[in-house]
Amino acid sequence: MTTNRLKLHAAIVDQMAHTRGVDLEQAALRGDISTDVILDLVLRCAGCTQTQTCQNWLVDQVGTASDTPHYCRNAHAFKALAVASARDT
């Protein structure tokens, strides 16, 4: 896997988290997620075949989304992070 591909999917993971109302950096500082788990999210995302569809979905979002697209391989993690983030604010 190339560095550019990893960077692309790291950006998608960060955008998806942000769209779900989660700041990954703050979540890591609070202990809600480890850097190893963030790396797992990126790697899982990199294995997805819906990259362009996901990017288009992210561009279309306004404000905080209540869920991720049905095909998101990290949906469960984003849901848990959104719950933890809401609890901590």
N, CA, C and O atoms as a MOPAC input file, in Angstrom:
PM7 MOZYME 1SCF
protein

 N      0.85100 1    -1.17200 1     0.00000 1
 C      0.00000 1     0.00000 1     0.00000 1
 C      0.90100 1     1.24100 1     0.00000 1
 O      1.86800 1     1.32100 1     0.75800 1
 N      0.57400 1     2.18400 1    -0.84400 1
 C      1.41100 1     3.36600 1    -0.97400 1
 C      1.12500 1     4.37900 1     0.13600 1
 O      0.06800 1     4.36800 1     0.76700 1
 N      2.10000 1     5.24300 1     0.34600 1
 C      1.94900 1     6.30500 1     1.33700 1
 C      0.79500 1     7.22600 1     0.96100 1
 O      0.02600 1     7.64700 1     1.82600 1
 N      0.67100 1     7.53900 1    -0.32100 1
 C     -0.42000 1     8.41800 1    -0.75800 1
 C     -1.78100 1     7.79900 1    -0.49400 1
 O     -2.72100 1     8.50100 1    -0.12000 1
 N     -1.89600 1     6.49100 1    -0.68400 1
 C     -3.16600 1     5.80900 1    -0.41800 1
 C     -3.49300 1     5.87200 1     1.07100 1
 O     -4.63900 1     6.11700 1     1.44800 1
 N     -2.49500 1     5.65200 1     1.90900 1
 C     -2.72000 1     5.73500 1     3.35200 1
 C     -3.11500 1     7.15000 1     3.76900 1
 O     -4.00700 1     7.33200 1     4.59700 1
 N     -2.45200 1     8.14400 1     3.19700 1
 C     -2.79200 1     9.53700 1     3.51400 1
 C     -4.22000 1     9.86200 1     3.09500 1
 O     -4.94800 1    10.53200 1     3.82700 1
 N     -4.62000 1     9.38800 1     1.91800 1
 C     -5.98500 1     9.60900 1     1.44600 1
 C     -6.98900 1     9.01900 1     2.42800 1
 O     -7.96000 1     9.68000 1     2.79700 1
 N     -6.76300 1     7.79500 1     2.84800 1
 C     -7.72400 1     7.13800 1     3.73900 1
 C     -7.65200 1     7.68100 1     5.16000 1
 O     -8.65100 1     7.66500 1     5.87800 1
 N     -6.49300 1     8.15900 1     5.57000 1
 C     -6.40300 1     8.84100 1     6.86600 1
 C     -7.26600 1    10.10600 1     6.83300 1
 O     -7.95000 1    10.42500 1     7.80600 1
 N     -7.22500 1    10.81600 1     5.71600 1
 C     -8.04700 1    12.01900 1     5.57500 1
 C     -9.53400 1    11.67100 1     5.55800 1
 O    -10.34300 1    12.37800 1     6.15900 1
 N     -9.89200 1    10.59700 1     4.87800 1
 C    -11.29900 1    10.17400 1     4.84800 1
 C    -11.77900 1     9.79100 1     6.24600 1
 O    -12.87700 1    10.17100 1     6.65200 1
 N    -10.96700 1     9.04500 1     6.97600 1
 C    -11.33000 1     8.66200 1     8.35000 1
 C    -11.51500 1     9.91100 1     9.20000 1
 O    -12.48300 1    10.00500 1     9.95500 1
 N    -10.60500 1    10.86600 1     9.09000 1
 C    -10.71300 1    12.09500 1     9.86900 1
 C    -11.96500 1    12.87300 1     9.48500 1
 O    -12.66400 1    13.39200 1    10.35500 1
 N    -12.25200 1    12.95800 1     8.18700 1
 C    -13.45400 1    13.66300 1     7.72100 1
 C    -14.71700 1    12.95500 1     8.19300 1
 O    -15.67600 1    13.60600 1     8.60700 1
 N    -14.72500 1    11.62500 1     8.13400 1
 C    -15.90300 1    10.88600 1     8.56700 1
 C    -16.13400 1    11.09600 1    10.06900 1
 O    -17.26500 1    11.30300 1    10.51000 1
 N    -15.05800 1    11.03800 1    10.83600 1
 C    -15.17900 1    11.27900 1    12.27600 1
 C    -15.73500 1    12.68300 1    12.51500 1
 O    -16.66600 1    12.86100 1    13.30000 1
 N    -15.16900 1    13.66400 1    11.84400 1
 C    -15.62800 1    15.04400 1    11.99600 1
 C    -17.11300 1    15.16800 1    11.62000 1
 O    -17.88000 1    15.84400 1    12.30700 1
 N    -17.50000 1    14.51500 1    10.53400 1
 C    -18.89500 1    14.54600 1    10.09700 1
 C    -19.81800 1    13.91800 1    11.12900 1
 O    -20.97700 1    14.31200 1    11.25500 1
 N    -19.30400 1    12.93900 1    11.87000 1
 C    -20.09300 1    12.31600 1    12.93600 1
 C    -19.99700 1    13.09500 1    14.25000 1
 O    -20.57700 1    12.68700 1    15.25600 1
 N    -19.26500 1    14.21700 1    14.24400 1
 C    -19.16600 1    15.04900 1    15.43500 1
 C    -18.03700 1    14.65400 1    16.36200 1
 O    -18.07000 1    14.96000 1    17.55400 1
 N    -17.02900 1    13.96800 1    15.81600 1
 C    -15.91900 1    13.46100 1    16.62300 1
 C    -14.62300 1    14.12100 1    16.18100 1
 O    -14.30200 1    14.14800 1    14.99300 1
 N    -13.88600 1    14.65000 1    17.14000 1
 C    -12.53200 1    15.14200 1    16.90600 1
 C    -11.59800 1    14.01700 1    17.33900 1
 O    -11.44600 1    13.76400 1    18.53400 1
 N    -10.97200 1    13.34200 1    16.37800 1
 C    -10.13800 1    12.17800 1    16.70700 1
 C     -8.98200 1    12.53300 1    17.63700 1
 O     -8.63200 1    11.75100 1    18.52000 1
 N     -8.39200 1    13.70300 1    17.44200 1
 C     -7.28600 1    14.11100 1    18.31100 1
 C     -7.76200 1    14.24500 1    19.75600 1
 O     -7.11300 1    13.75200 1    20.67800 1
 N     -8.88600 1    14.90600 1    19.94400 1
 C     -9.43600 1    15.05000 1    21.29800 1
 C     -9.86300 1    13.70200 1    21.87400 1
 O     -9.66500 1    13.44100 1    23.06000 1
 N    -10.44400 1    12.85100 1    21.03800 1
 C    -10.84300 1    11.51900 1    21.49400 1
 C     -9.62600 1    10.72600 1    21.95900 1
 O     -9.70000 1    10.00200 1    22.95100 1
 N     -8.51700 1    10.85700 1    21.25500 1
 C     -7.28500 1    10.16700 1    21.65500 1
 C     -6.75100 1    10.74000 1    22.96400 1
 O     -6.30600 1     9.99500 1    23.83700 1
 N     -6.79600 1    12.05300 1    23.09800 1
 C     -6.31900 1    12.67900 1    24.33700 1
 C     -7.18100 1    12.28900 1    25.53700 1
 O     -6.67400 1    12.15500 1    26.65100 1
 N     -8.48200 1    12.10700 1    25.31100 1
 C     -9.37800 1    11.67600 1    26.39100 1
 C     -9.23900 1    10.19200 1    26.70100 1
 O     -9.71400 1     9.72100 1    27.73400 1
 N     -8.58900 1     9.45900 1    25.80800 1
 C     -8.44300 1     8.02000 1    25.99800 1
 C     -9.58900 1     7.21700 1    25.41800 1
 O     -9.71900 1     6.02600 1    25.70200 1
 N    -10.43800 1     7.86200 1    24.59400 1
 C    -11.55800 1     7.15600 1    23.96700 1
 C    -11.09100 1     6.25300 1    22.83000 1
 O    -11.78700 1     5.31000 1    22.45600 1
 N     -9.90100 1     6.54600 1    22.27600 1
 C     -9.36900 1     5.77100 1    21.15800 1
 C     -7.84200 1     5.84700 1    21.19500 1
 O     -7.27200 1     6.87500 1    21.55900 1
 N     -7.20000 1     4.76900 1    20.82200 1
 C     -5.73000 1     4.75000 1    20.78300 1
 C     -5.25000 1     4.99200 1    19.36100 1
 O     -6.01700 1     4.86400 1    18.40700 1
 N     -3.99500 1     5.33800 1    19.22700 1
 C     -3.43500 1     5.53200 1    17.88900 1
 C     -3.44700 1     4.21700 1    17.11200 1
 O     -3.59600 1     4.22700 1    15.89100 1
 N     -3.29500 1     3.09900 1    17.79400 1
 C     -3.36800 1     1.80200 1    17.10900 1
 C     -4.75000 1     1.56800 1    16.51700 1
 O     -4.86900 1     1.04000 1    15.41100 1
 N     -5.78400 1     1.95200 1    17.23300 1
 C     -7.15000 1     1.78400 1    16.72500 1
 C     -7.39300 1     2.74300 1    15.56200 1
 O     -8.05500 1     2.37700 1    14.59100 1
 N     -6.86900 1     3.95900 1    15.64900 1
 C     -6.99700 1     4.89500 1    14.53300 1
 C     -6.32200 1     4.31700 1    13.29400 1
 O     -6.86500 1     4.40700 1    12.19200 1
 N     -5.15900 1     3.73300 1    13.46500 1
 C     -4.47300 1     3.09000 1    12.34000 1
 C     -5.31800 1     1.95600 1    11.76900 1
 O     -5.39800 1     1.79600 1    10.55100 1
 N     -5.94300 1     1.17500 1    12.63400 1
 C     -6.83500 1     0.10300 1    12.16500 1
 C     -7.99500 1     0.66700 1    11.35300 1
 O     -8.38900 1     0.07900 1    10.34600 1
 N     -8.54700 1     1.81000 1    11.78400 1
 C     -9.63800 1     2.44800 1    11.03800 1
 C     -9.16500 1     2.84000 1     9.64700 1
 O     -9.86900 1     2.63200 1     8.65900 1
 N     -7.96000 1     3.41100 1     9.57800 1
 C     -7.40900 1     3.83300 1     8.29100 1
 C     -7.18000 1     2.62700 1     7.38600 1
 O     -7.51300 1     2.66600 1     6.20100 1
 N     -6.61700 1     1.56200 1     7.93600 1
 C     -6.35400 1     0.36800 1     7.12800 1
 C     -7.65100 1    -0.28500 1     6.65500 1
 O     -7.73600 1    -0.75400 1     5.52000 1
 N     -8.66200 1    -0.31400 1     7.52700 1
 C     -9.96000 1    -0.86900 1     7.13700 1
 C    -10.57200 1    -0.01700 1     6.02500 1
 O    -11.13100 1    -0.54800 1     5.06500 1
 N    -10.46500 1     1.28800 1     6.15800 1
 C    -10.96500 1     2.21100 1     5.14200 1
 C    -10.22200 1     1.99700 1     3.82100 1
 O    -10.83600 1     2.01100 1     2.75400 1
 N     -8.92700 1     1.80400 1     3.88900 1
 C     -8.11800 1     1.62400 1     2.67600 1
 C     -8.50800 1     0.36300 1     1.91000 1
 O     -8.25000 1     0.25800 1     0.71100 1
 N     -9.12400 1    -0.58800 1     2.59600 1
 C     -9.56400 1    -1.81100 1     1.94000 1
 C    -10.94700 1    -1.70800 1     1.32100 1
 O    -11.43200 1    -2.67100 1     0.72800 1
 N    -11.58000 1    -0.56700 1     1.45000 1
 C    -12.94000 1    -0.36900 1     0.94700 1
 C    -12.92200 1    -0.08400 1    -0.55600 1
 O    -11.98800 1     0.52900 1    -1.07300 1
 N    -13.95400 1    -0.53000 1    -1.23400 1
 C    -14.07100 1    -0.29000 1    -2.67400 1
 C    -14.95200 1     0.91700 1    -2.99500 1
 O    -15.19800 1     1.20600 1    -4.16700 1
 N    -15.42700 1     1.62000 1    -1.97500 1
 C    -16.36500 1     2.73800 1    -2.16500 1
 C    -15.71600 1     4.10400 1    -1.92300 1
 O    -16.39700 1     5.04600 1    -1.51800 1
 N    -14.41300 1     4.22100 1    -2.16500 1
 C    -13.68900 1     5.45100 1    -1.83700 1
 C    -14.32300 1     6.68500 1    -2.46700 1
 O    -14.61400 1     7.64800 1    -1.75800 1
 N    -14.54000 1     6.68300 1    -3.75400 1
 C    -15.09600 1     7.86000 1    -4.42000 1
 C    -16.51700 1     8.14000 1    -3.95300 1
 O    -16.88600 1     9.29800 1    -3.75500 1
 N    -17.31100 1     7.10400 1    -3.77700 1
 C    -18.68100 1     7.26700 1    -3.28000 1
 C    -18.65400 1     7.89600 1    -1.88800 1
 O    -19.45700 1     8.77800 1    -1.58200 1
 N    -17.73900 1     7.44400 1    -1.06300 1
 C    -17.60600 1     7.98200 1     0.29500 1
 C    -17.17500 1     9.45200 1     0.25900 1
 O    -17.72800 1    10.28400 1     0.97800 1
 N    -16.19700 1     9.75900 1    -0.57100 1
 C    -15.75800 1    11.14500 1    -0.68800 1
 C    -16.90300 1    12.04100 1    -1.14500 1
 O    -17.07100 1    13.14700 1    -0.63200 1
 N    -17.68300 1    11.57200 1    -2.09600 1
 C    -18.83900 1    12.34300 1    -2.55800 1
 C    -19.85200 1    12.53300 1    -1.43500 1
 O    -20.40500 1    13.62000 1    -1.27100 1
 N    -20.09600 1    11.47100 1    -0.65900 1
 C    -21.02900 1    11.54600 1     0.46500 1
 C    -20.54700 1    12.58100 1     1.47700 1
 O    -21.33400 1    13.38200 1     1.98000 1
 N    -19.25700 1    12.55700 1     1.76900 1
 C    -18.70300 1    13.49900 1     2.73900 1
 C    -18.84800 1    14.94600 1     2.26700 1
 O    -19.16200 1    15.83000 1     3.06300 1
 N    -18.62300 1    15.18400 1     0.98600 1
 C    -18.75900 1    16.53400 1     0.42900 1
 C    -20.19700 1    17.03100 1     0.56200 1
 O    -20.42400 1    18.21900 1     0.79100 1
 N    -21.15600 1    16.13700 1     0.42200 1
 C    -22.56900 1    16.51000 1     0.47300 1
 C    -23.09600 1    16.76100 1     1.88700 1
 O    -24.19800 1    17.28700 1     2.04100 1
 N    -22.34500 1    16.40200 1     2.90700 1
 C    -22.83400 1    16.53600 1     4.27400 1
 C    -22.74500 1    17.97400 1     4.76300 1
 O    -21.76700 1    18.67700 1     4.50700 1
 N    -23.77300 1    18.38900 1     5.46300 1
 C    -23.81900 1    19.70800 1     6.08300 1
 C    -24.09300 1    19.47600 1     7.55900 1
 O    -25.09500 1    18.85800 1     7.91700 1
 N    -23.22400 1    19.95900 1     8.40000 1
 C    -23.40200 1    19.74400 1     9.82900 1
 C    -23.01700 1    18.32800 1    10.21800 1
 O    -22.29600 1    17.64200 1     9.49300 1
 N    -23.50500 1    17.90600 1    11.36100 1
 C    -23.18900 1    16.59000 1    11.89000 1
 C    -24.16500 1    15.55000 1    11.34500 1
 O    -25.38100 1    15.74100 1    11.38000 1
 N    -23.61600 1    14.46000 1    10.84600 1
 C    -24.44600 1    13.36800 1    10.32600 1
 C    -24.79100 1    12.41300 1    11.46700 1
 O    -23.97100 1    12.18700 1    12.35700 1
 N    -25.98100 1    11.86300 1    11.44500 1
 C    -26.41500 1    10.94800 1    12.50700 1
 C    -25.92500 1     9.52300 1    12.28100 1
 O    -26.03700 1     8.68100 1    13.17200 1
 N    -25.38900 1     9.24900 1    11.10600 1
 C    -24.89600 1     7.90900 1    10.81100 1
 C    -23.90000 1     7.98700 1     9.66300 1
 O    -23.77500 1     9.01500 1     8.99600 1
 N    -23.20200 1     6.89400 1     9.44700 1
 C    -22.29700 1     6.78200 1     8.30800 1
 C    -23.03300 1     6.08300 1     7.17000 1
 O    -24.10700 1     5.52200 1     7.38500 1
 N    -22.47600 1     6.10900 1     5.97100 1
 C    -23.10700 1     5.35100 1     4.88100 1
 C    -23.15300 1     3.86000 1     5.23300 1
 O    -22.32500 1     3.37000 1     6.00000 1
 N    -24.11600 1     3.15600 1     4.67000 1
 C    -24.32000 1     1.74100 1     5.00900 1
 C    -23.11100 1     0.87300 1     4.67500 1
 O    -22.92900 1    -0.17600 1     5.29300 1
 N    -22.29800 1     1.26900 1     3.73700 1
 C    -21.15300 1     0.46700 1     3.31600 1
 C    -19.89100 1     0.74100 1     4.14300 1
 O    -18.87500 1     0.07800 1     3.93400 1
 N    -19.93000 1     1.68100 1     5.05700 1
 C    -18.73600 1     2.06300 1     5.82300 1
 C    -18.24600 1     0.90500 1     6.69600 1
 O    -18.98900 1     0.37700 1     7.52400 1
 N    -17.00600 1     0.52900 1     6.49700 1
 C    -16.39800 1    -0.56600 1     7.25700 1
 C    -16.11300 1    -0.17600 1     8.70500 1
 O    -15.85900 1    -1.03900 1     9.54600 1
 N    -16.15600 1     1.10700 1     8.98900 1
 C    -15.86800 1     1.59800 1    10.33400 1
 C    -17.09500 1     2.15600 1    11.03700 1
 O    -16.96900 1     2.86800 1    12.03300 1
 N    -18.27100 1     1.84100 1    10.53100 1
 C    -19.50300 1     2.40800 1    11.07600 1
 C    -19.62400 1     2.18800 1    12.57800 1
 O    -19.98500 1     3.10500 1    13.31500 1
 N    -19.32600 1     0.98400 1    13.03000 1
 C    -19.46100 1     0.67700 1    14.46700 1
 C    -18.52400 1     1.54400 1    15.30600 1
 O    -18.90300 1     2.01300 1    16.37900 1
 N    -17.32300 1     1.75300 1    14.82600 1
 C    -16.35600 1     2.56800 1    15.57900 1
 C    -16.78800 1     4.02900 1    15.60800 1
 O    -16.70700 1     4.67500 1    16.65200 1
 N    -17.24500 1     4.55700 1    14.47600 1
 C    -17.69000 1     5.95000 1    14.44400 1
 C    -18.91600 1     6.15200 1    15.33600 1
 O    -19.05700 1     7.19900 1    15.96900 1
 N    -19.78800 1     5.16900 1    15.38700 1
 C    -20.96400 1     5.27100 1    16.25700 1
 C    -20.53400 1     5.32100 1    17.72400 1
 O    -21.01300 1     6.15900 1    18.48900 1
 N    -19.63700 1     4.42700 1    18.10800 1
 C    -19.15200 1     4.40200 1    19.49400 1
 C    -18.41700 1     5.69900 1    19.84700 1
 O    -18.59100 1     6.24000 1    20.93900 1
 N    -17.60600 1     6.18800 1    18.92600 1
 C    -16.88900 1     7.45100 1    19.17900 1
 C    -17.84500 1     8.62500 1    19.29100 1
 O    -17.63500 1     9.51400 1    20.11600 1
 N    -18.89400 1     8.64400 1    18.47200 1
 C    -19.87700 1     9.72300 1    18.54100 1
 C    -20.60000 1     9.70500 1    19.88400 1
 O    -20.85700 1    10.75800 1    20.46800 1
 N    -20.92600 1     8.51700 1    20.36900 1
 C    -21.58000 1     8.39900 1    21.67800 1
 C    -20.64000 1     8.88800 1    22.78100 1
 O    -21.05100 1     9.64200 1    23.66300 1
 N    -19.38100 1     8.45800 1    22.72800 1
 C    -18.40600 1     8.85800 1    23.74100 1
 C    -18.15800 1    10.36600 1    23.67300 1
 O    -18.03500 1    11.02500 1    24.70600 1
 N    -18.08700 1    10.90100 1    22.47400 1
 C    -17.83500 1    12.33400 1    22.30300 1
 C    -19.00400 1    13.14300 1    22.85800 1
 O    -18.79300 1    14.15900 1    23.52100 1
 N    -20.22200 1    12.70700 1    22.59500 1
 C    -21.40200 1    13.40500 1    23.11300 1
 C    -21.44600 1    13.35200 1    24.64500 1
 O    -21.84900 1    14.31400 1    25.29800 1
 N    -21.03100 1    12.22500 1    25.19800 1
 C    -21.01400 1    12.04500 1    26.65400 1
 C    -19.99200 1    12.97500 1    27.29800 1
 O    -20.22300 1    13.50800 1    28.38400 1
 N    -18.85200 1    13.16700 1    26.61500 1
 C    -17.74800 1    13.93700 1    27.18400 1
 C    -17.87900 1    15.44400 1    26.98300 1
 O    -17.07800 1    16.21100 1    27.51800 1
 N    -18.87600 1    15.87100 1    26.22100 1
 C    -19.00000 1    17.31300 1    25.99400 1
 C    -20.00100 1    17.93500 1    26.91200 1
 O    -20.22600 1    19.14400 1    26.85200 1

